[in-house]
Amino acid sequence: MLTTPARRSIFWLLLIAFAAWDYATSAPVNLRLEPPMITAGSGTHASGGHCAMPK
């Protein structure tokens, strides 16, 4: 049976490993593709990838 500090260490190691893997394999985020927040509700269609984008 693992002790609490061992389980805590394993958790943090796995979390850090997952974050490193995700950072290494995912495409970089281009924040300039997102429409500025000032245009929220202005009537113009969003050109970025949003879940609130009209279909």
mmCIF file as Biopython writes it, N, C-alpha, C and O atoms, coordinates in Angstrom:
data_model
#
loop_
_atom_site.group_PDB
_atom_site.id
_atom_site.type_symbol
_atom_site.label_atom_id
_atom_site.label_alt_id
_atom_site.label_comp_id
_atom_site.label_asym_id
_atom_site.label_entity_id
_atom_site.label_seq_id
_atom_site.pdbx_PDB_ins_code
_atom_site.Cartn_x
_atom_site.Cartn_y
_atom_site.Cartn_z
_atom_site.occupancy
_atom_site.B_iso_or_equiv
_atom_site.auth_seq_id
_atom_site.auth_asym_id
_atom_site.pdbx_PDB_model_num
ATOM 1   N N  . MET A ? 1  ? 0.845   -1.175 0.000   1.0 0.0 1  A 1 
ATOM 2   C CA . MET A ? 1  ? 0.000   0.000  0.000   1.0 0.0 1  A 1 
ATOM 3   C C  . MET A ? 1  ? 0.891   1.239  0.000   1.0 0.0 1  A 1 
ATOM 4   O O  . MET A ? 1  ? 1.850   1.324  0.768   1.0 0.0 1  A 1 
ATOM 5   N N  . LEU A ? 2  ? 0.569   2.195  -0.864  1.0 0.0 2  A 1 
ATOM 6   C CA . LEU A ? 2  ? 1.352   3.418  -0.957  1.0 0.0 2  A 1 
ATOM 7   C C  . LEU A ? 2  ? 0.942   4.397  0.131   1.0 0.0 2  A 1 
ATOM 8   O O  . LEU A ? 2  ? -0.227  4.485  0.509   1.0 0.0 2  A 1 
ATOM 9   N N  . THR A ? 3  ? 1.921   5.122  0.619   1.0 0.0 3  A 1 
ATOM 10  C CA . THR A ? 3  ? 1.638   6.134  1.630   1.0 0.0 3  A 1 
ATOM 11  C C  . THR A ? 3  ? 1.082   7.389  0.961   1.0 0.0 3  A 1 
ATOM 12  O O  . THR A ? 3  ? 1.160   7.539  -0.258  1.0 0.0 3  A 1 
ATOM 13  N N  . THR A ? 4  ? 0.534   8.266  1.748   1.0 0.0 4  A 1 
ATOM 14  C CA . THR A ? 4  ? -0.051  9.496  1.215   1.0 0.0 4  A 1 
ATOM 15  C C  . THR A ? 4  ? 0.975   10.360 0.485   1.0 0.0 4  A 1 
ATOM 16  O O  . THR A ? 4  ? 0.670   10.848 -0.603  1.0 0.0 4  A 1 
ATOM 17  N N  . PRO A ? 5  ? 2.171   10.573 1.025   1.0 0.0 5  A 1 
ATOM 18  C CA . PRO A ? 5  ? 3.151   11.370 0.273   1.0 0.0 5  A 1 
ATOM 19  C C  . PRO A ? 5  ? 3.543   10.722 -1.065  1.0 0.0 5  A 1 
ATOM 20  O O  . PRO A ? 5  ? 3.786   11.424 -2.047  1.0 0.0 5  A 1 
ATOM 21  N N  . ALA A ? 6  ? 3.601   9.403  -1.100  1.0 0.0 6  A 1 
ATOM 22  C CA . ALA A ? 6  ? 3.944   8.726  -2.357  1.0 0.0 6  A 1 
ATOM 23  C C  . ALA A ? 6  ? 2.832   8.919  -3.382  1.0 0.0 6  A 1 
ATOM 24  O O  . ALA A ? 6  ? 3.106   9.207  -4.547  1.0 0.0 6  A 1 
ATOM 25  N N  . ARG A ? 7  ? 1.586   8.763  -2.959  1.0 0.0 7  A 1 
ATOM 26  C CA . ARG A ? 7  ? 0.462   8.975  -3.878  1.0 0.0 7  A 1 
ATOM 27  C C  . ARG A ? 7  ? 0.410   10.418 -4.355  1.0 0.0 7  A 1 
ATOM 28  O O  . ARG A ? 7  ? 0.119   10.680 -5.522  1.0 0.0 7  A 1 
ATOM 29  N N  . ARG A ? 8  ? 0.691   11.350 -3.459  1.0 0.0 8  A 1 
ATOM 30  C CA . ARG A ? 8  ? 0.695   12.767 -3.823  1.0 0.0 8  A 1 
ATOM 31  C C  . ARG A ? 8  ? 1.802   13.050 -4.836  1.0 0.0 8  A 1 
ATOM 32  O O  . ARG A ? 8  ? 1.584   13.795 -5.791  1.0 0.0 8  A 1 
ATOM 33  N N  . SER A ? 9  ? 2.972   12.476 -4.645  1.0 0.0 9  A 1 
ATOM 34  C CA . SER A ? 9  ? 4.086   12.663 -5.578  1.0 0.0 9  A 1 
ATOM 35  C C  . SER A ? 9  ? 3.768   12.061 -6.942  1.0 0.0 9  A 1 
ATOM 36  O O  . SER A ? 9  ? 4.069   12.662 -7.973  1.0 0.0 9  A 1 
ATOM 37  N N  . ILE A ? 10 ? 3.165   10.885 -6.953  1.0 0.0 10 A 1 
ATOM 38  C CA . ILE A ? 10 ? 2.795   10.251 -8.217  1.0 0.0 10 A 1 
ATOM 39  C C  . ILE A ? 10 ? 1.769   11.102 -8.954  1.0 0.0 10 A 1 
ATOM 40  O O  . ILE A ? 10 ? 1.856   11.265 -10.171 1.0 0.0 10 A 1 
ATOM 41  N N  . PHE A ? 11 ? 0.803   11.640 -8.231  1.0 0.0 11 A 1 
ATOM 42  C CA . PHE A ? 11 ? -0.201  12.496 -8.841  1.0 0.0 11 A 1 
ATOM 43  C C  . PHE A ? 11 ? 0.441   13.697 -9.517  1.0 0.0 11 A 1 
ATOM 44  O O  . PHE A ? 11 ? 0.150   13.981 -10.679 1.0 0.0 11 A 1 
ATOM 45  N N  . TRP A ? 12 ? 1.315   14.406 -8.803  1.0 0.0 12 A 1 
ATOM 46  C CA . TRP A ? 12 ? 1.932   15.607 -9.360  1.0 0.0 12 A 1 
ATOM 47  C C  . TRP A ? 12 ? 2.858   15.273 -10.518 1.0 0.0 12 A 1 
ATOM 48  O O  . TRP A ? 12 ? 2.914   16.024 -11.492 1.0 0.0 12 A 1 
ATOM 49  N N  . LEU A ? 13 ? 3.577   14.180 -10.439 1.0 0.0 13 A 1 
ATOM 50  C CA . LEU A ? 13 ? 4.440   13.774 -11.554 1.0 0.0 13 A 1 
ATOM 51  C C  . LEU A ? 13 ? 3.611   13.464 -12.800 1.0 0.0 13 A 1 
ATOM 52  O O  . LEU A ? 13 ? 3.972   13.867 -13.906 1.0 0.0 13 A 1 
ATOM 53  N N  . LEU A ? 14 ? 2.504   12.751 -12.619 1.0 0.0 14 A 1 
ATOM 54  C CA . LEU A ? 14 ? 1.645   12.440 -13.761 1.0 0.0 14 A 1 
ATOM 55  C C  . LEU A ? 14 ? 1.005   13.710 -14.333 1.0 0.0 14 A 1 
ATOM 56  O O  . LEU A ? 14 ? 0.890   13.849 -15.551 1.0 0.0 14 A 1 
ATOM 57  N N  . LEU A ? 15 ? 0.595   14.625 -13.471 1.0 0.0 15 A 1 
ATOM 58  C CA . LEU A ? 15 ? -0.005  15.869 -13.939 1.0 0.0 15 A 1 
ATOM 59  C C  . LEU A ? 15 ? 1.003   16.706 -14.726 1.0 0.0 15 A 1 
ATOM 60  O O  . LEU A ? 15 ? 0.674   17.246 -15.782 1.0 0.0 15 A 1 
ATOM 61  N N  . ILE A ? 16 ? 2.215   16.814 -14.217 1.0 0.0 16 A 1 
ATOM 62  C CA . ILE A ? 16 ? 3.260   17.573 -14.919 1.0 0.0 16 A 1 
ATOM 63  C C  . ILE A ? 16 ? 3.630   16.889 -16.224 1.0 0.0 16 A 1 
ATOM 64  O O  . ILE A ? 16 ? 3.853   17.562 -17.231 1.0 0.0 16 A 1 
ATOM 65  N N  . ALA A ? 17 ? 3.700   15.559 -16.225 1.0 0.0 17 A 1 
ATOM 66  C CA . ALA A ? 17 ? 4.014   14.829 -17.450 1.0 0.0 17 A 1 
ATOM 67  C C  . ALA A ? 17 ? 2.920   15.028 -18.490 1.0 0.0 17 A 1 
ATOM 68  O O  . ALA A ? 17 ? 3.220   15.201 -19.671 1.0 0.0 17 A 1 
ATOM 69  N N  . PHE A ? 18 ? 1.663   15.006 -18.073 1.0 0.0 18 A 1 
ATOM 70  C CA . PHE A ? 18 ? 0.569   15.236 -19.012 1.0 0.0 18 A 1 
ATOM 71  C C  . PHE A ? 18 ? 0.619   16.644 -19.586 1.0 0.0 18 A 1 
ATOM 72  O O  . PHE A ? 18 ? 0.438   16.825 -20.790 1.0 0.0 18 A 1 
ATOM 73  N N  . ALA A ? 19 ? 0.862   17.640 -18.745 1.0 0.0 19 A 1 
ATOM 74  C CA . ALA A ? 19 ? 0.935   19.020 -19.223 1.0 0.0 19 A 1 
ATOM 75  C C  . ALA A ? 19 ? 2.102   19.206 -20.192 1.0 0.0 19 A 1 
ATOM 76  O O  . ALA A ? 19 ? 1.969   19.914 -21.190 1.0 0.0 19 A 1 
ATOM 77  N N  . ALA A ? 20 ? 3.238   18.579 -19.907 1.0 0.0 20 A 1 
ATOM 78  C CA . ALA A ? 20 ? 4.392   18.665 -20.814 1.0 0.0 20 A 1 
ATOM 79  C C  . ALA A ? 20 ? 4.090   17.986 -22.145 1.0 0.0 20 A 1 
ATOM 80  O O  . ALA A ? 20 ? 4.437   18.509 -23.203 1.0 0.0 20 A 1 
ATOM 81  N N  . TRP A ? 21 ? 3.441   16.816 -22.095 1.0 0.0 21 A 1 
ATOM 82  C CA . TRP A ? 21 ? 3.085   16.117 -23.329 1.0 0.0 21 A 1 
ATOM 83  C C  . TRP A ? 21 ? 2.094   16.950 -24.146 1.0 0.0 21 A 1 
ATOM 84  O O  . TRP A ? 21 ? 2.235   17.064 -25.364 1.0 0.0 21 A 1 
ATOM 85  N N  . ASP A ? 22 ? 1.098   17.526 -23.483 1.0 0.0 22 A 1 
ATOM 86  C CA . ASP A ? 22 ? 0.100   18.332 -24.176 1.0 0.0 22 A 1 
ATOM 87  C C  . ASP A ? 22 ? 0.739   19.558 -24.815 1.0 0.0 22 A 1 
ATOM 88  O O  . ASP A ? 22 ? 0.423   19.902 -25.954 1.0 0.0 22 A 1 
ATOM 89  N N  . TYR A ? 23 ? 1.627   20.210 -24.096 1.0 0.0 23 A 1 
ATOM 90  C CA . TYR A ? 23 ? 2.309   21.396 -24.616 1.0 0.0 23 A 1 
ATOM 91  C C  . TYR A ? 23 ? 3.189   21.038 -25.812 1.0 0.0 23 A 1 
ATOM 92  O O  . TYR A ? 23 ? 3.276   21.806 -26.770 1.0 0.0 23 A 1 
ATOM 93  N N  . ALA A ? 24 ? 3.840   19.878 -25.760 1.0 0.0 24 A 1 
ATOM 94  C CA . ALA A ? 24 ? 4.753   19.476 -26.828 1.0 0.0 24 A 1 
ATOM 95  C C  . ALA A ? 24 ? 4.015   19.029 -28.088 1.0 0.0 24 A 1 
ATOM 96  O O  . ALA A ? 24 ? 4.536   19.203 -29.190 1.0 0.0 24 A 1 
ATOM 97  N N  . THR A ? 25 ? 2.823   18.460 -27.957 1.0 0.0 25 A 1 
ATOM 98  C CA . THR A ? 25 ? 2.154   17.894 -29.122 1.0 0.0 25 A 1 
ATOM 99  C C  . THR A ? 25 ? 1.060   18.777 -29.714 1.0 0.0 25 A 1 
ATOM 100 O O  . THR A ? 25 ? 0.639   18.539 -30.847 1.0 0.0 25 A 1 
ATOM 101 N N  . SER A ? 26 ? 0.589   19.779 -28.994 1.0 0.0 26 A 1 
ATOM 102 C CA . SER A ? 26 ? -0.499  20.598 -29.526 1.0 0.0 26 A 1 
ATOM 103 C C  . SER A ? 26 ? 0.048   21.759 -30.351 1.0 0.0 26 A 1 
ATOM 104 O O  . SER A ? 26 ? 1.172   22.220 -30.153 1.0 0.0 26 A 1 
ATOM 105 N N  . ALA A ? 27 ? -0.786  22.212 -31.279 1.0 0.0 27 A 1 
ATOM 106 C CA . ALA A ? 27 ? -0.414  23.351 -32.114 1.0 0.0 27 A 1 
ATOM 107 C C  . ALA A ? 27 ? -0.450  24.624 -31.269 1.0 0.0 27 A 1 
ATOM 108 O O  . ALA A ? 27 ? -1.266  24.740 -30.354 1.0 0.0 27 A 1 
ATOM 109 N N  . PRO A ? 28 ? 0.423   25.570 -31.572 1.0 0.0 28 A 1 
ATOM 110 C CA . PRO A ? 28 ? 0.407   26.809 -30.799 1.0 0.0 28 A 1 
ATOM 111 C C  . PRO A ? 28 ? -0.888  27.583 -31.025 1.0 0.0 28 A 1 
ATOM 112 O O  . PRO A ? 28 ? -1.467  27.540 -32.110 1.0 0.0 28 A 1 
ATOM 113 N N  . VAL A ? 29 ? -1.327  28.277 -30.007 1.0 0.0 29 A 1 
ATOM 114 C CA . VAL A ? 29 ? -2.561  29.057 -30.071 1.0 0.0 29 A 1 
ATOM 115 C C  . VAL A ? 29 ? -2.229  30.433 -30.631 1.0 0.0 29 A 1 
ATOM 116 O O  . VAL A ? 29 ? -1.342  31.122 -30.128 1.0 0.0 29 A 1 
ATOM 117 N N  . ASN A ? 30 ? -2.948  30.824 -31.673 1.0 0.0 30 A 1 
ATOM 118 C CA . ASN A ? 30 ? -2.766  32.150 -32.255 1.0 0.0 30 A 1 
ATOM 119 C C  . ASN A ? 30 ? -3.885  33.037 -31.727 1.0 0.0 30 A 1 
ATOM 120 O O  . ASN A ? 30 ? -5.017  32.960 -32.203 1.0 0.0 30 A 1 
ATOM 121 N N  . LEU A ? 31 ? -3.579  33.861 -30.766 1.0 0.0 31 A 1 
ATOM 122 C CA . LEU A ? 31 ? -4.594  34.702 -30.134 1.0 0.0 31 A 1 
ATOM 123 C C  . LEU A ? 31 ? -5.120  35.787 -31.067 1.0 0.0 31 A 1 
ATOM 124 O O  . LEU A ? 31 ? -6.177  36.363 -30.809 1.0 0.0 31 A 1 
ATOM 125 N N  . ARG A ? 32 ? -4.394  36.073 -32.150 1.0 0.0 32 A 1 
ATOM 126 C CA . ARG A ? 32 ? -4.831  37.114 -33.076 1.0 0.0 32 A 1 
ATOM 127 C C  . ARG A ? 32 ? -5.961  36.644 -33.976 1.0 0.0 32 A 1 
ATOM 128 O O  . ARG A ? 32 ? -6.560  37.461 -34.675 1.0 0.0 32 A 1 
ATOM 129 N N  . LEU A ? 33 ? -6.272  35.352 -33.981 1.0 0.0 33 A 1 
ATOM 130 C CA . LEU A ? 33 ? -7.393  34.856 -34.766 1.0 0.0 33 A 1 
ATOM 131 C C  . LEU A ? 33 ? -8.720  35.067 -34.052 1.0 0.0 33 A 1 
ATOM 132 O O  . LEU A ? 33 ? -9.780  34.991 -34.674 1.0 0.0 33 A 1 
ATOM 133 N N  . GLU A ? 34 ? -8.668  35.327 -32.773 1.0 0.0 34 A 1 
ATOM 134 C CA . GLU A ? 34 ? -9.883  35.550 -31.992 1.0 0.0 34 A 1 
ATOM 135 C C  . GLU A ? 34 ? -10.367 36.977 -32.213 1.0 0.0 34 A 1 
ATOM 136 O O  . GLU A ? 34 ? -9.551  37.897 -32.264 1.0 0.0 34 A 1 
ATOM 137 N N  . PRO A ? 35 ? -11.675 37.184 -32.345 1.0 0.0 35 A 1 
ATOM 138 C CA . PRO A ? 35 ? -12.160 38.558 -32.466 1.0 0.0 35 A 1 
ATOM 139 C C  . PRO A ? 35 ? -11.996 39.288 -31.126 1.0 0.0 35 A 1 
ATOM 140 O O  . PRO A ? 35 ? -12.101 38.667 -30.068 1.0 0.0 35 A 1 
ATOM 141 N N  . PRO A ? 36 ? -11.746 40.572 -31.165 1.0 0.0 36 A 1 
ATOM 142 C CA . PRO A ? 36 ? -11.593 41.300 -29.905 1.0 0.0 36 A 1 
ATOM 143 C C  . PRO A ? 36 ? -12.898 41.336 -29.120 1.0 0.0 36 A 1 
ATOM 144 O O  . PRO A ? 36 ? -13.981 41.315 -29.704 1.0 0.0 36 A 1 
ATOM 145 N N  . MET A ? 37 ? -12.794 41.390 -27.815 1.0 0.0 37 A 1 
ATOM 146 C CA . MET A ? 37 ? -13.978 41.392 -26.958 1.0 0.0 37 A 1 
ATOM 147 C C  . MET A ? 37 ? -14.836 42.638 -27.164 1.0 0.0 37 A 1 
ATOM 148 O O  . MET A ? 37 ? -16.031 42.621 -26.867 1.0 0.0 37 A 1 
ATOM 149 N N  . ILE A ? 38 ? -14.244 43.710 -27.666 1.0 0.0 38 A 1 
ATOM 150 C CA . ILE A ? 38 ? -15.010 44.938 -27.868 1.0 0.0 38 A 1 
ATOM 151 C C  . ILE A ? 38 ? -16.099 44.738 -28.915 1.0 0.0 38 A 1 
ATOM 152 O O  . ILE A ? 38 ? -17.078 45.485 -28.936 1.0 0.0 38 A 1 
ATOM 153 N N  . THR A ? 39 ? -15.940 43.731 -29.791 1.0 0.0 39 A 1 
ATOM 154 C CA . THR A ? 39 ? -16.936 43.485 -30.830 1.0 0.0 39 A 1 
ATOM 155 C C  . THR A ? 39 ? -18.037 42.543 -30.367 1.0 0.0 39 A 1 
ATOM 156 O O  . THR A ? 39 ? -18.914 42.197 -31.159 1.0 0.0 39 A 1 
ATOM 157 N N  . ALA A ? 40 ? -18.016 42.125 -29.127 1.0 0.0 40 A 1 
ATOM 158 C CA . ALA A ? 40 ? -19.056 41.227 -28.629 1.0 0.0 40 A 1 
ATOM 159 C C  . ALA A ? 40 ? -20.409 41.919 -28.691 1.0 0.0 40 A 1 
ATOM 160 O O  . ALA A ? 40 ? -20.612 42.957 -28.062 1.0 0.0 40 A 1 
ATOM 161 N N  . GLY A ? 41 ? -21.323 41.349 -29.443 1.0 0.0 41 A 1 
ATOM 162 C CA . GLY A ? 41 ? -22.658 41.905 -29.563 1.0 0.0 41 A 1 
ATOM 163 C C  . GLY A ? 41 ? -22.775 43.046 -30.551 1.0 0.0 41 A 1 
ATOM 164 O O  . GLY A ? 41 ? -23.794 43.736 -30.569 1.0 0.0 41 A 1 
ATOM 165 N N  . SER A ? 42 ? -21.749 43.267 -31.384 1.0 0.0 42 A 1 
ATOM 166 C CA . SER A ? 42 ? -21.796 44.378 -32.321 1.0 0.0 42 A 1 
ATOM 167 C C  . SER A ? 42 ? -22.542 44.040 -33.599 1.0 0.0 42 A 1 
ATOM 168 O O  . SER A ? 42 ? -22.779 44.917 -34.430 1.0 0.0 42 A 1 
ATOM 169 N N  . GLY A ? 43 ? -22.917 42.768 -33.766 1.0 0.0 43 A 1 
ATOM 170 C CA . GLY A ? 43 ? -23.629 42.374 -34.969 1.0 0.0 43 A 1 
ATOM 171 C C  . GLY A ? 43 ? -22.718 41.783 -36.032 1.0 0.0 43 A 1 
ATOM 172 O O  . GLY A ? 43 ? -23.204 41.174 -36.985 1.0 0.0 43 A 1 
ATOM 173 N N  . THR A ? 44 ? -21.410 41.948 -35.892 1.0 0.0 44 A 1 
ATOM 174 C CA . THR A ? 44 ? -20.500 41.353 -36.862 1.0 0.0 44 A 1 
ATOM 175 C C  . THR A ? 44 ? -20.269 39.903 -36.484 1.0 0.0 44 A 1 
ATOM 176 O O  . THR A ? 44 ? -20.222 39.551 -35.305 1.0 0.0 44 A 1 
ATOM 177 N N  . HIS A ? 45 ? -20.127 39.070 -37.499 1.0 0.0 45 A 1 
ATOM 178 C CA . HIS A ? 45 ? -19.904 37.656 -37.255 1.0 0.0 45 A 1 
ATOM 179 C C  . HIS A ? 45 ? -18.459 37.426 -36.825 1.0 0.0 45 A 1 
ATOM 180 O O  . HIS A ? 45 ? -17.534 38.068 -37.321 1.0 0.0 45 A 1 
ATOM 181 N N  . ALA A ? 46 ? -18.292 36.512 -35.909 1.0 0.0 46 A 1 
ATOM 182 C CA . ALA A ? 46 ? -16.955 36.171 -35.436 1.0 0.0 46 A 1 
ATOM 183 C C  . ALA A ? 46 ? -16.232 35.381 -36.503 1.0 0.0 46 A 1 
ATOM 184 O O  . ALA A ? 46 ? -16.827 34.532 -37.167 1.0 0.0 46 A 1 
ATOM 185 N N  . SER A ? 47 ? -14.945 35.659 -36.671 1.0 0.0 47 A 1 
ATOM 186 C CA . SER A ? 47 ? -14.163 34.923 -37.659 1.0 0.0 47 A 1 
ATOM 187 C C  . SER A ? 47 ? -13.285 33.864 -36.995 1.0 0.0 47 A 1 
ATOM 188 O O  . SER A ? 47 ? -12.737 32.998 -37.677 1.0 0.0 47 A 1 
ATOM 189 N N  . GLY A ? 48 ? -13.148 33.926 -35.690 1.0 0.0 48 A 1 
ATOM 190 C CA . GLY A ? 48 ? -12.337 32.944 -34.975 1.0 0.0 48 A 1 
ATOM 191 C C  . GLY A ? 48 ? -13.145 31.695 -34.640 1.0 0.0 48 A 1 
ATOM 192 O O  . GLY A ? 48 ? -14.354 31.648 -34.870 1.0 0.0 48 A 1 
ATOM 193 N N  . GLY A ? 49 ? -12.481 30.700 -34.103 1.0 0.0 49 A 1 
ATOM 194 C CA . GLY A ? 49 ? -13.155 29.452 -33.750 1.0 0.0 49 A 1 
ATOM 195 C C  . GLY A ? 49 ? -13.774 29.526 -32.382 1.0 0.0 49 A 1 
ATOM 196 O O  . GLY A ? 49 ? -13.086 29.275 -31.392 1.0 0.0 49 A 1 
ATOM 197 N N  . HIS A ? 50 ? -15.024 29.854 -32.281 1.0 0.0 50 A 1 
ATOM 198 C CA . HIS A ? 50 ? -15.718 29.942 -31.006 1.0 0.0 50 A 1 
ATOM 199 C C  . HIS A ? 50 ? -16.842 28.920 -30.954 1.0 0.0 50 A 1 
ATOM 200 O O  . HIS A ? 50 ? -17.381 28.519 -31.985 1.0 0.0 50 A 1 
ATOM 201 N N  . CYS A ? 51 ? -17.177 28.516 -29.778 1.0 0.0 51 A 1 
ATOM 202 C CA . CYS A ? 51 ? -18.340 27.643 -29.628 1.0 0.0 51 A 1 
ATOM 203 C C  . CYS A ? 51 ? -19.617 28.480 -29.752 1.0 0.0 51 A 1 
ATOM 204 O O  . CYS A ? 51 ? -20.689 27.928 -29.998 1.0 0.0 51 A 1 
ATOM 205 N N  . ALA A ? 52 ? -19.519 29.805 -29.586 1.0 0.0 52 A 1 
ATOM 206 C CA . ALA A ? 52 ? -20.688 30.662 -29.690 1.0 0.0 52 A 1 
ATOM 207 C C  . ALA A ? 52 ? -20.872 31.211 -31.110 1.0 0.0 52 A 1 
ATOM 208 O O  . ALA A ? 52 ? -21.770 32.014 -31.362 1.0 0.0 52 A 1 
ATOM 209 N N  . MET A ? 53 ? -20.021 30.771 -32.019 1.0 0.0 53 A 1 
ATOM 210 C CA . MET A ? 53 ? -20.080 31.250 -33.391 1.0 0.0 53 A 1 
ATOM 211 C C  . MET A ? 53 ? -21.370 30.771 -34.063 1.0 0.0 53 A 1 
ATOM 212 O O  . MET A ? 53 ? -21.727 29.601 -33.929 1.0 0.0 53 A 1 
ATOM 213 N N  . PRO A ? 54 ? -22.077 31.647 -34.781 1.0 0.0 54 A 1 
ATOM 214 C CA . PRO A ? 54 ? -23.319 31.203 -35.439 1.0 0.0 54 A 1 
ATOM 215 C C  . PRO A ? 54 ? -23.037 30.122 -36.472 1.0 0.0 54 A 1 
ATOM 216 O O  . PRO A ? 54 ? -22.035 30.178 -37.186 1.0 0.0 54 A 1 
ATOM 217 N N  . LYS A ? 55 ? -23.926 29.142 -36.546 1.0 0.0 55 A 1 
ATOM 218 C CA . LYS A ? 55 ? -23.704 28.027 -37.467 1.0 0.0 55 A 1 
ATOM 219 C C  . LYS A ? 55 ? -24.530 28.198 -38.713 1.0 0.0 55 A 1 
ATOM 220 O O  . LYS A ? 55 ? -24.477 27.357 -39.609 1.0 0.0 55 A 1 
#
